[in-house]
Structures are given as C-alpha cells and as structure tokens.
Amino acid sequence: MKSILLCLCLFVVVANAKQITSSKNWPAQIRNRYLRALKISLKNRLNSKLPLNEQQRETKVDVTHKVYFDVSSGGKPLGTIVIGLFGKVVPKTVSNFATFAGEGYKSMKFEGTKFHRVIKDFMIQDLYYFYEINDNSNEKLQNKNKKNVICIFLYNPGSVTFAGKNTNGCQFFITTVATPWLDGHHVVFGKVLQGMDVVNTIENVKTTPEDKPVNDVVITRSFVEEVKEKLQVKMD
C-alpha cells in the first residue's frame, strides 16, 4: 500500500512540477536537477519513520558579519541589501566574501560590480572576474578550501552562495525562491536579513535572452560590519 501511495504521489507531484518549471524558462540543467531533488525528497519523507510534522526541524545559525550593498539601476537607487554572514560555520568562505565586500583585495572589491545574470523565480548573480585568484600570501583569501565549503542548510529565498560547486571564489548569487536542488552543490554562507524587496526588484528587471539586465544593476556602495551582539537567523 505504501509503495502504491509513493508512486501516486511521485506521479502527481512531478507532473505538476514539470508544468511549473517549464513555465519559468529555467535552463534544462537546473530544471532536471530540481525534478531529481524533488523525487528524492519525497521518497525520503514517505519512507521516514518520523511523522511529517517532525521531519523538518528549525535550524538557527549565528550571524558574525553584516554586509551592506547599496544598489542602483539606470542611475536610480533601488535600495540596500543587508546580508548576514555565517562566519562560525564557514569562516574562510565568509572571510573571502567580507574582504571583497569591504576593503577589497589588491584594489578589487564588489563595490562597482554589476548583477550580470538575472533569472526570475531563481536567482540574481553578481559578476566579478577575479574569482579564480589563488594567492596564498594573503591569509584573508583562501580559494577552493574544500575542508570549509560544505553546509547543510536548505536553500530558501535570500540564501547567498558562491557560483560554482564547492568553491570559495568571488562570484556570488542570491536565490529568490526555495531551491532545494542546490543542496550539496554550492556553499550557503549567508542570508538576506533586510532588502529582500530590493532583491525581488532586481529579479523582475527587463533582461536579454541571455538573462543579462538591459539596464545595468550596480552595487554603488559596499561595506561590512562585525556583529557584536548575538544574532541568529532561522534556516528552516
């Protein structure tokens, strides 16, 4: 009986999911990863011995830094995005991000960079070409440190991660919807604390067929502050 229920649920959920993902115009790779993750998640939940209401438990994580991005498009201010960073969970990843969000590294920083890729109902991505830097002379910059890039948090709206699987680079994106198919593929090192409305505004700008905003979306000001008092965010 349970196997019949599982098959029926999978059929209905996946059929609906295919319709939803096709309407979003996601790239085929992202769409297939989403459907595969959906099937695995549903199987795990139905096969679990725990009641459904106990299978997802709230997780809290400490915020060690706040990053502030003032964003504009076409010369008009869109607002400020405030990102909380998880320095106790992924300290070197956070150190990389905070360095480029703040004082910079060899005159390179996020300030002045653009959100070059925008996919509605998925993410907004910032571009900077120095993400392949590997200079061990600076302790603040530790590229591709594989011991410090795995994080188990779910990808909910506002999750912040570096582009590229298990990398510690400098090209990052912010999710605009729940993206469970990314779990285990990228490093979640922060979450939007304020300014999700700004993220959603960017998500809805007019783009080219290559997902590039028609009008440049620029980080006009960027700075970092350390969090002195205890601050936690929910990752549920």
Backbone as CSV, one residue per row, in Angstrom:
resi,resn,N_x,N_y,N_z,CA_x,CA_y,CA_z,C_x,C_y,C_z
1,MET,0.833,-1.202,0.000,0.000,0.000,0.000,0.872,1.259,0.000
2,LYS,1.938,1.204,0.816,2.815,2.361,0.910,3.523,2.635,-0.409
3,SER,3.913,1.555,-1.117,4.591,1.729,-2.397,3.656,2.320,-3.439
4,ILE,2.382,1.919,-3.389,1.390,2.471,-4.317,1.203,3.961,-4.049
5,LEU,1.119,4.311,-2.760,0.972,5.714,-2.375,2.169,6.530,-2.834
6,LEU,3.359,5.957,-2.679,4.576,6.640,-3.092,4.567,6.917,-4.588
7,CYS,4.228,5.897,-5.378,4.193,6.047,-6.836,3.169,7.094,-7.260
8,LEU,2.008,7.056,-6.618,0.948,8.005,-6.952,1.380,9.434,-6.629
9,CYS,1.964,9.613,-5.450,2.418,10.946,-5.039,3.510,11.462,-5.972
10,LEU,4.451,10.585,-6.310,5.527,10.978,-7.206,4.990,11.418,-8.559
11,PHE,4.034,10.665,-9.076,3.463,10.973,-10.386,2.795,12.343,-10.381
12,VAL,1.961,12.582,-9.366,1.218,13.846,-9.290,2.154,15.029,-9.082
13,VAL,3.070,14.888,-8.120,3.971,15.994,-7.790,4.900,16.320,-8.950
14,VAL,5.493,15.302,-9.554,6.437,15.527,-10.646,5.727,16.095,-11.869
15,ALA,4.520,15.612,-12.154,3.752,16.137,-13.287,3.482,17.624,-13.107
16,ASN,3.061,18.000,-11.899,2.812,19.417,-11.621,4.107,20.223,-11.668
17,ALA,5.176,19.638,-11.135,6.465,20.338,-11.110,6.989,20.584,-12.521
18,LYS,6.781,19.640,-13.422,7.228,19.817,-14.807,6.516,20.991,-15.465
19,GLN,5.216,21.121,-15.188,4.470,22.247,-15.737,4.991,23.568,-15.188
20,ILE,5.262,23.589,-13.873,5.738,24.815,-13.229,7.110,25.213,-13.762
21,THR,8.041,24.249,-13.816,9.402,24.576,-14.233,9.473,24.962,-15.706
22,SER,8.646,24.363,-16.548,8.659,24.721,-17.964,8.170,26.147,-18.172
23,SER,7.243,26.587,-17.324,6.718,27.950,-17.439,7.715,28.990,-16.949
24,LYS,8.706,28.586,-16.144,9.693,29.521,-15.606,10.854,29.753,-16.569
25,ASN,10.944,28.959,-17.638,12.035,29.080,-18.600,13.410,28.876,-17.960
26,TRP,13.482,27.986,-16.984,14.772,27.662,-16.385,15.626,26.892,-17.388
27,PRO,16.958,26.996,-17.296,17.825,26.157,-18.128,17.544,24.680,-17.855
28,ALA,17.721,23.839,-18.868,17.398,22.414,-18.744,18.147,21.760,-17.591
29,GLN,19.411,22.138,-17.392,20.209,21.541,-16.314,19.599,21.837,-14.948
30,ILE,19.153,23.080,-14.743,18.546,23.472,-13.474,17.205,22.773,-13.297
31,ARG,16.426,22.707,-14.369,15.105,22.077,-14.293,15.230,20.598,-13.942
32,ASN,16.157,19.903,-14.588,16.338,18.471,-14.316,16.845,18.225,-12.899
33,ARG,17.739,19.098,-12.423,18.244,18.962,-11.058,17.119,19.174,-10.045
34,TYR,16.247,20.123,-10.334,15.108,20.402,-9.449,14.187,19.191,-9.364
35,LEU,13.841,18.610,-10.510,12.931,17.464,-10.527,13.555,16.258,-9.832
36,ARG,14.857,16.062,-10.023,15.542,14.938,-9.379,15.551,15.111,-7.857
37,ALA,15.824,16.323,-7.400,15.834,16.588,-5.957,14.443,16.438,-5.362
38,LEU,13.430,16.822,-6.126,12.053,16.709,-5.654,11.680,15.249,-5.428
39,LYS,12.050,14.386,-6.359,11.755,12.957,-6.224,12.449,12.366,-4.995
40,ILE,13.733,12.697,-4.825,14.489,12.160,-3.690,13.893,12.634,-2.373
41,SER,13.552,13.919,-2.308,12.986,14.482,-1.082,11.670,13.809,-0.723
42,LEU,10.813,13.600,-1.708,9.510,12.982,-1.454,9.678,11.537,-0.999
43,LYS,10.579,10.800,-1.635,10.829,9.412,-1.232,11.335,9.341,0.205
44,ASN,12.259,10.225,0.534,12.816,10.226,1.889,11.756,10.523,2.931
45,ARG,10.862,11.450,2.631,9.835,11.830,3.600,8.812,10.719,3.780
46,LEU,8.439,10.057,2.690,7.444,8.989,2.788,8.031,7.740,3.438
47,ASN,9.330,7.531,3.274,9.968,6.357,3.867,10.432,6.591,5.303
48,SER,10.378,7.835,5.746,10.826,8.149,7.101,9.872,7.572,8.138
49,LYS,10.427,7.171,9.284,9.611,6.654,10.379,9.043,7.781,11.240
50,LEU,9.537,9.007,11.020,9.044,10.138,11.793,7.766,10.695,11.183
51,PRO,6.859,11.231,12.003,5.682,11.924,11.472,6.132,13.095,10.610
52,LEU,5.313,13.467,9.612,5.692,14.530,8.694,5.997,15.837,9.414
53,ASN,5.239,16.128,10.479,5.440,17.399,11.171,6.728,17.438,11.991
54,GLU,7.433,16.293,12.102,8.690,16.265,12.851,9.901,16.092,11.938
55,GLN,9.647,15.982,10.627,10.753,15.702,9.717,11.580,16.938,9.386
56,GLN,10.983,18.128,9.490,11.726,19.345,9.233,11.830,20.136,10.527
57,ARG,13.021,20.223,11.052,13.232,20.939,12.296,13.932,22.272,12.011
58,GLU,13.580,23.227,12.805,14.153,24.554,12.652,15.636,24.542,12.996
59,THR,16.440,25.183,12.157,17.862,25.315,12.405,18.206,26.792,12.513
60,LYS,18.959,27.148,13.543,19.395,28.525,13.716,20.905,28.592,13.566
61,VAL,21.374,29.684,12.997,22.811,29.843,12.792,23.208,31.261,13.194
62,ASP,24.407,31.383,13.771,24.899,32.687,14.217,25.340,33.545,13.037
63,VAL,25.023,34.819,13.115,25.482,35.808,12.135,26.676,36.541,12.739
64,THR,27.811,36.511,12.045,29.040,37.131,12.560,29.345,38.476,11.908
65,HIS,28.851,38.677,10.690,29.085,39.925,9.963,27.808,40.325,9.221
66,LYS,27.690,41.614,8.979,26.640,42.128,8.103,27.301,42.855,6.935
67,VAL,26.830,42.541,5.730,27.313,43.213,4.524,26.187,44.083,3.980
68,TYR,26.525,45.312,3.617,25.539,46.256,3.095,25.865,46.564,1.639
69,PHE,24.919,46.307,0.743,25.056,46.643,-0.669,24.015,47.699,-1.036
70,ASP,24.462,48.911,-1.394,23.563,49.895,-1.991,23.526,49.612,-3.484
71,VAL,22.326,49.479,-4.037,22.176,49.061,-5.430,21.404,50.114,-6.218
72,SER,21.819,50.335,-7.462,21.108,51.262,-8.337,21.015,50.672,-9.736
73,SER,20.080,51.208,-10.520,19.914,50.778,-11.912,19.503,51.991,-12.734
74,GLY,20.213,52.208,-13.828,19.907,53.368,-14.653,20.104,54.681,-13.919
75,GLY,21.007,54.679,-12.938,21.262,55.887,-12.173,20.284,56.137,-11.050
76,LYS,19.294,55.258,-10.888,18.287,55.428,-9.838,18.519,54.415,-8.714
77,PRO,18.549,54.872,-7.459,18.742,53.952,-6.330,17.581,52.961,-6.210
78,LEU,17.921,51.694,-6.005,16.897,50.666,-5.782,16.729,50.360,-4.300
79,GLY,17.760,50.665,-3.506,17.694,50.379,-2.077,18.950,49.659,-1.612
80,THR,18.889,49.141,-0.401,20.038,48.480,0.220,19.715,47.033,0.570
81,ILE,20.633,46.138,0.225,20.525,44.726,0.599,21.476,44.484,1.765
82,VAL,20.947,43.940,2.862,21.772,43.622,4.029,21.867,42.106,4.150
83,ILE,23.083,41.586,4.129,23.323,40.144,4.156,24.017,39.757,5.460
84,GLY,23.481,38.756,6.148,24.131,38.210,7.333,25.033,37.064,6.938
85,LEU,26.265,37.053,7.429,27.244,36.023,7.074,27.462,35.056,8.231
86,PHE,27.709,33.772,7.892,27.829,32.704,8.884,29.299,32.363,9.138
87,GLY,30.010,33.266,9.789,31.442,33.105,9.977,31.854,31.961,10.875
88,LYS,30.954,31.486,11.740,31.288,30.358,12.611,31.143,29.025,11.885
89,VAL,30.350,29.020,10.833,30.112,27.782,10.079,31.140,27.625,8.969
90,VAL,31.349,28.674,8.197,32.303,28.643,7.082,33.201,29.881,7.171
91,PRO,34.131,29.906,8.111,34.917,31.116,8.379,35.757,31.621,7.212
92,LYS,36.379,30.725,6.466,37.237,31.190,5.374,36.413,31.673,4.184
93,THR,35.281,31.028,3.954,34.382,31.495,2.902,33.880,32.894,3.239
94,VAL,33.471,33.084,4.479,32.996,34.391,4.928,34.123,35.418,4.871
95,SER,35.336,35.009,5.218,36.476,35.922,5.152,36.694,36.412,3.732
96,ASN,36.605,35.495,2.753,36.716,35.890,1.346,35.681,36.940,0.990
97,PHE,34.422,36.626,1.293,33.321,37.498,0.898,33.433,38.855,1.586
98,ALA,33.719,38.838,2.889,33.815,40.085,3.647,34.967,40.954,3.149
99,THR,36.052,40.328,2.733,37.190,41.088,2.213,36.791,41.893,0.987
100,PHE,36.141,41.241,0.031,35.773,41.923,-1.207,34.562,42.837,-1.035
101,ALA,33.754,42.570,-0.020,32.623,43.455,0.255,33.074,44.699,1.012
102,GLY,34.250,44.619,1.641,34.752,45.733,2.430,35.929,46.422,1.785
103,GLU,37.107,46.259,2.402,38.294,46.997,1.965,38.825,46.535,0.621
104,GLY,38.456,45.327,0.214,38.915,44.816,-1.070,40.250,44.102,-0.967
105,TYR,40.698,43.602,-2.094,41.958,42.862,-2.169,42.681,43.312,-3.426
106,LYS,43.848,43.931,-3.253,44.602,44.461,-4.391,43.722,45.376,-5.248
107,SER,43.013,46.276,-4.578,42.142,47.288,-5.211,40.907,46.684,-5.869
108,MET,40.640,45.419,-5.629,39.465,44.773,-6.214,38.412,44.559,-5.133
109,LYS,37.162,44.916,-5.447,36.086,44.794,-4.472,34.744,44.689,-5.186
110,PHE,33.696,44.343,-4.422,32.363,44.224,-5.011,31.784,45.579,-5.399
111,GLU,32.161,46.623,-4.684,31.650,47.955,-4.992,31.984,48.322,-6.436
112,GLY,30.952,48.675,-7.205,31.136,48.996,-8.615,30.857,47.842,-9.560
113,THR,30.643,46.638,-9.021,30.334,45.488,-9.873,28.845,45.436,-10.200
114,LYS,28.492,44.565,-11.136,27.117,44.504,-11.637,26.487,43.133,-11.383
115,PHE,25.177,43.129,-11.209,24.421,41.878,-11.254,24.205,41.577,-12.739
116,HIS,25.019,40.668,-13.255,25.073,40.458,-14.702,24.109,39.386,-15.192
117,ARG,23.582,38.584,-14.256,22.686,37.491,-14.663,21.489,37.464,-13.728
118,VAL,20.305,37.543,-14.296,19.069,37.573,-13.514,18.079,36.580,-14.113
119,ILE,17.645,35.614,-13.314,16.658,34.631,-13.767,15.475,34.686,-12.808
120,LYS,14.350,35.132,-13.317,13.156,35.273,-12.485,12.763,33.928,-11.892
121,ASP,12.320,33.957,-10.639,11.944,32.748,-9.904,13.125,31.801,-9.725
122,PHE,14.321,32.363,-9.646,15.502,31.548,-9.381,16.553,32.345,-8.597
123,MET,17.245,33.296,-9.270,18.341,33.965,-8.577,18.788,35.223,-9.306
124,ILE,19.601,36.037,-8.589,20.320,37.159,-9.190,21.800,36.924,-8.904
125,GLN,22.655,37.163,-9.909,24.073,36.816,-9.778,24.958,38.015,-10.076
126,ASP,25.930,38.240,-9.191,26.890,39.325,-9.366,28.131,38.783,-10.056
127,LEU,28.724,39.612,-10.917,29.876,39.179,-11.706,31.120,39.942,-11.302
128,TYR,32.190,39.213,-11.036,33.497,39.840,-10.920,34.516,38.826,-11.394
129,TYR,35.455,39.260,-12.231,36.309,38.332,-12.947,37.515,37.829,-12.173
130,PHE,37.678,38.277,-10.900,38.868,37.842,-10.171,38.595,36.624,-9.313
131,TYR,37.511,35.910,-9.549,37.171,34.815,-8.646,38.086,33.604,-8.775
132,GLU,38.966,33.595,-9.784,39.904,32.479,-9.914,41.241,32.783,-9.237
133,ILE,41.335,33.938,-8.561,42.588,34.297,-7.893,43.003,33.221,-6.890
134,ASN,44.265,32.921,-6.855,44.774,31.992,-5.842,46.118,32.520,-5.351
135,ASP,46.064,33.372,-4.349,47.271,33.996,-3.812,47.357,33.687,-2.328
136,ASN,48.135,32.694,-1.969,48.210,32.256,-0.577,48.989,33.216,0.317
137,SER,49.542,34.300,-0.284,50.279,35.255,0.534,49.344,36.084,1.400
138,ASN,48.065,36.120,1.050,47.095,36.875,1.838,46.216,35.891,2.593
139,GLU,46.289,35.919,3.909,45.537,34.964,4.716,44.035,35.168,4.580
140,LYS,43.608,36.358,4.145,42.180,36.628,4.016,41.597,35.945,2.789
141,LEU,42.457,35.519,1.895,41.976,34.921,0.656,42.403,33.466,0.596
142,GLN,41.447,32.551,0.720,41.751,31.118,0.699,40.830,30.461,-0.320
143,ASN,41.278,30.377,-1.564,40.434,29.850,-2.628,40.316,28.331,-2.580
144,LYS,39.129,27.856,-2.871,38.862,26.434,-3.047,39.334,25.612,-1.856
145,ASN,39.052,26.071,-0.674,39.403,25.323,0.533,38.325,24.280,0.770
146,LYS,38.542,23.087,0.294,37.491,22.072,0.287,37.095,21.593,1.677
147,LYS,37.905,21.877,2.689,37.541,21.468,4.042,36.531,22.419,4.671
148,ASN,36.239,23.521,3.989,35.456,24.571,4.624,34.324,25.070,3.730
149,VAL,33.789,24.183,2.890,32.797,24.677,1.950,31.481,23.921,1.990
150,ILE,31.351,22.927,2.831,30.122,22.150,2.862,29.182,22.690,3.933
151,CYS,27.953,22.949,3.561,26.969,23.472,4.502,25.648,22.773,4.228
152,ILE,24.937,22.382,5.281,23.760,21.539,5.097,22.461,22.327,5.047
153,PHE,22.534,23.655,5.143,21.305,24.424,5.198,20.529,24.356,3.888
154,LEU,19.209,24.392,4.005,18.358,24.392,2.830,18.438,25.734,2.116
155,TYR,18.266,25.697,0.812,18.272,26.910,0.009,16.884,27.526,-0.013
156,ASN,16.639,28.480,0.872,15.401,29.227,0.895,15.615,30.566,0.216
157,PRO,14.542,31.326,-0.065,14.718,32.655,-0.655,15.664,33.502,0.194
158,GLY,16.581,34.194,-0.474,17.527,35.030,0.247,18.816,34.341,0.624
159,SER,18.981,33.065,0.268,20.245,32.371,0.536,21.341,32.952,-0.353
160,VAL,22.545,33.072,0.197,23.670,33.654,-0.534,24.761,32.605,-0.672
161,THR,25.279,32.438,-1.886,26.263,31.398,-2.153,27.191,31.832,-3.266
162,PHE,28.380,31.249,-3.306,29.285,31.481,-4.418,28.886,30.602,-5.591
163,ALA,29.066,31.127,-6.809,28.816,30.338,-8.004,29.903,29.275,-8.131
164,GLY,29.518,28.109,-8.642,30.477,27.025,-8.784,30.374,26.060,-7.631
165,LYS,30.386,24.771,-7.933,30.224,23.745,-6.906,31.436,23.693,-5.986
166,ASN,31.160,23.808,-4.660,32.212,23.663,-3.642,33.440,24.532,-3.927
167,THR,33.194,25.808,-4.276,34.305,26.724,-4.490,34.232,27.849,-3.487
168,ASN,35.319,28.562,-3.387,35.432,29.667,-2.439,35.806,30.920,-3.214
169,GLY,35.179,31.131,-4.364,35.533,32.238,-5.235,34.858,33.528,-4.842
170,CYS,34.624,34.412,-5.815,34.082,35.729,-5.519,32.874,36.075,-6.371
171,GLN,32.403,35.178,-7.196,31.197,35.407,-7.982,30.042,34.760,-7.224
172,PHE,29.095,35.577,-6.760,28.062,35.061,-5.874,26.677,35.275,-6.458
173,PHE,25.713,34.521,-5.921,24.325,34.786,-6.294,23.422,34.669,-5.081
174,ILE,22.243,35.287,-5.203,21.229,35.292,-4.153,19.983,34.628,-4.708
175,THR,19.477,33.618,-4.024,18.274,32.935,-4.504,17.041,33.778,-4.207
176,THR,16.050,33.668,-5.083,14.807,34.427,-4.899,13.626,33.528,-4.564
177,VAL,13.836,32.223,-4.664,12.814,31.236,-4.303,13.514,30.090,-3.581
178,ALA,12.749,29.165,-3.025,13.337,27.953,-2.449,13.966,27.126,-3.563
179,THR,15.214,26.702,-3.376,15.935,25.954,-4.409,16.596,24.712,-3.812
180,PRO,15.807,23.730,-3.384,16.374,22.546,-2.722,17.295,21.727,-3.607
181,TRP,17.199,21.871,-4.916,18.059,21.091,-5.810,19.515,21.568,-5.759
182,LEU,19.761,22.710,-5.117,21.129,23.203,-4.980,21.833,22.656,-3.746
183,ASP,21.072,22.026,-2.841,21.672,21.492,-1.616,22.790,20.517,-1.956
184,GLY,23.946,20.725,-1.358,25.079,19.845,-1.600,25.885,20.207,-2.824
185,HIS,25.452,21.239,-3.567,26.161,21.628,-4.780,26.906,22.953,-4.625
186,HIS,26.459,23.798,-3.724,27.077,25.106,-3.522,27.177,25.385,-2.026
187,VAL,27.952,26.414,-1.680,28.152,26.779,-0.287,27.158,27.863,0.116
188,VAL,26.300,27.586,1.080,25.442,28.627,1.653,26.214,29.266,2.800
189,PHE,26.597,30.529,2.630,27.391,31.183,3.671,26.710,32.417,4.244
190,GLY,25.495,32.723,3.770,24.809,33.900,4.288,23.355,33.933,3.877
191,LYS,22.636,34.906,4.427,21.220,35.059,4.129,20.862,36.539,4.168
192,VAL,19.951,36.934,3.285,19.487,38.320,3.261,18.677,38.597,4.524
193,LEU,19.118,39.593,5.293,18.424,39.978,6.522,17.412,41.087,6.260
194,GLN,17.775,42.009,5.391,16.909,43.122,5.015,17.113,43.406,3.529
195,GLY,16.072,43.937,2.893,16.207,44.315,1.495,15.821,43.230,0.513
196,MET,15.034,42.252,0.971,14.579,41.228,0.030,13.691,41.853,-1.041
197,ASP,13.060,42.985,-0.719,12.269,43.697,-1.722,13.164,44.242,-2.833
198,VAL,14.396,44.621,-2.478,15.353,45.085,-3.482,15.778,43.917,-4.373
199,VAL,16.024,42.768,-3.742,16.366,41.557,-4.500,15.245,41.223,-5.484
200,ASN,14.007,41.304,-5.028,12.863,40.997,-5.893,12.712,42.021,-7.010
201,THR,13.062,43.280,-6.736,13.043,44.302,-7.787,14.053,43.962,-8.871
202,ILE,15.256,43.565,-8.457,16.286,43.165,-9.417,15.831,41.944,-10.203
203,GLU,15.200,41.009,-9.503,14.723,39.776,-10.137,13.757,40.071,-11.275
204,ASN,13.042,41.182,-11.187,11.995,41.498,-12.160,12.404,42.535,-13.201
205,VAL,13.693,42.900,-13.257,14.115,43.859,-14.274,14.051,43.206,-15.652
206,LYS,13.977,44.032,-16.669,13.940,43.528,-18.042,15.312,42.977,-18.408
207,THR,15.318,41.782,-19.010,16.581,41.128,-19.357,16.620,40.741,-20.828
208,THR,17.823,40.450,-21.319,18.015,39.952,-22.676,17.759,38.445,-22.692
209,PRO,17.721,37.814,-23.864,17.573,36.350,-23.920,18.695,35.608,-23.192
210,GLU,19.816,36.294,-22.951,20.944,35.674,-22.230,20.860,35.941,-20.726
211,ASP,19.716,36.444,-20.248,19.465,36.715,-18.820,20.272,37.888,-18.275
212,LYS,20.775,38.746,-19.151,21.515,39.929,-18.726,20.564,41.117,-18.631
213,PRO,20.588,41.869,-17.521,19.718,43.039,-17.404,19.963,44.034,-18.539
214,VAL,18.883,44.569,-19.097,19.001,45.557,-20.173,19.678,46.816,-19.640
215,ASN,19.262,47.270,-18.467,19.916,48.390,-17.793,20.801,47.840,-16.677
216,ASP,22.028,48.314,-16.621,22.969,47.811,-15.620,22.421,47.945,-14.204
217,VAL,22.583,46.883,-13.412,22.227,46.892,-11.993,23.548,46.844,-11.228
218,VAL,23.876,47.935,-10.543,25.219,48.131,-9.995,25.210,48.227,-8.470
219,ILE,26.216,47.610,-7.853,26.456,47.815,-6.422,27.257,49.109,-6.297
220,THR,26.598,50.196,-5.909,27.249,51.506,-5.878,28.042,51.737,-4.597
221,ARG,27.681,51.027,-3.544,28.401,51.160,-2.274,28.338,49.840,-1.538
222,SER,29.452,49.466,-0.922,29.515,48.196,-0.205,30.381,48.359,1.037
223,PHE,29.884,47.878,2.171,30.705,47.897,3.379,30.276,46.780,4.320
224,VAL,31.136,46.481,5.284,30.938,45.351,6.202,31.023,45.844,7.638
225,GLU,30.217,45.237,8.503,30.359,45.494,9.935,30.305,44.170,10.687
226,GLU,31.129,44.048,11.712,31.093,42.854,12.552,29.921,42.952,13.518
227,VAL,29.297,41.817,13.779,28.159,41.770,14.696,28.691,41.548,16.106
228,LYS,28.461,42.499,16.974,28.981,42.429,18.345,28.080,41.604,19.261
229,GLU,26.767,41.799,19.136,25.823,41.088,19.990,25.333,39.831,19.286
230,LYS,24.861,38.882,20.049,24.409,37.607,19.484,23.227,37.829,18.540
231,LEU,23.350,37.338,17.333,22.292,37.440,16.328,22.202,36.115,15.591
232,GLN,21.025,35.547,15.537,20.813,34.281,14.834,19.699,34.436,13.808
233,VAL,19.794,33.648,12.744,18.731,33.598,11.748,18.249,32.163,11.618
234,LYS,17.012,32.008,11.229,16.429,30.685,11.042,16.715,30.194,9.630
235,MET,17.145,28.961,9.534,17.336,28.302,8.244,16.425,27.087,8.250
236,ASP,15.126,27.308,7.971,14.168,26.206,8.050,13.503,25.971,6.714
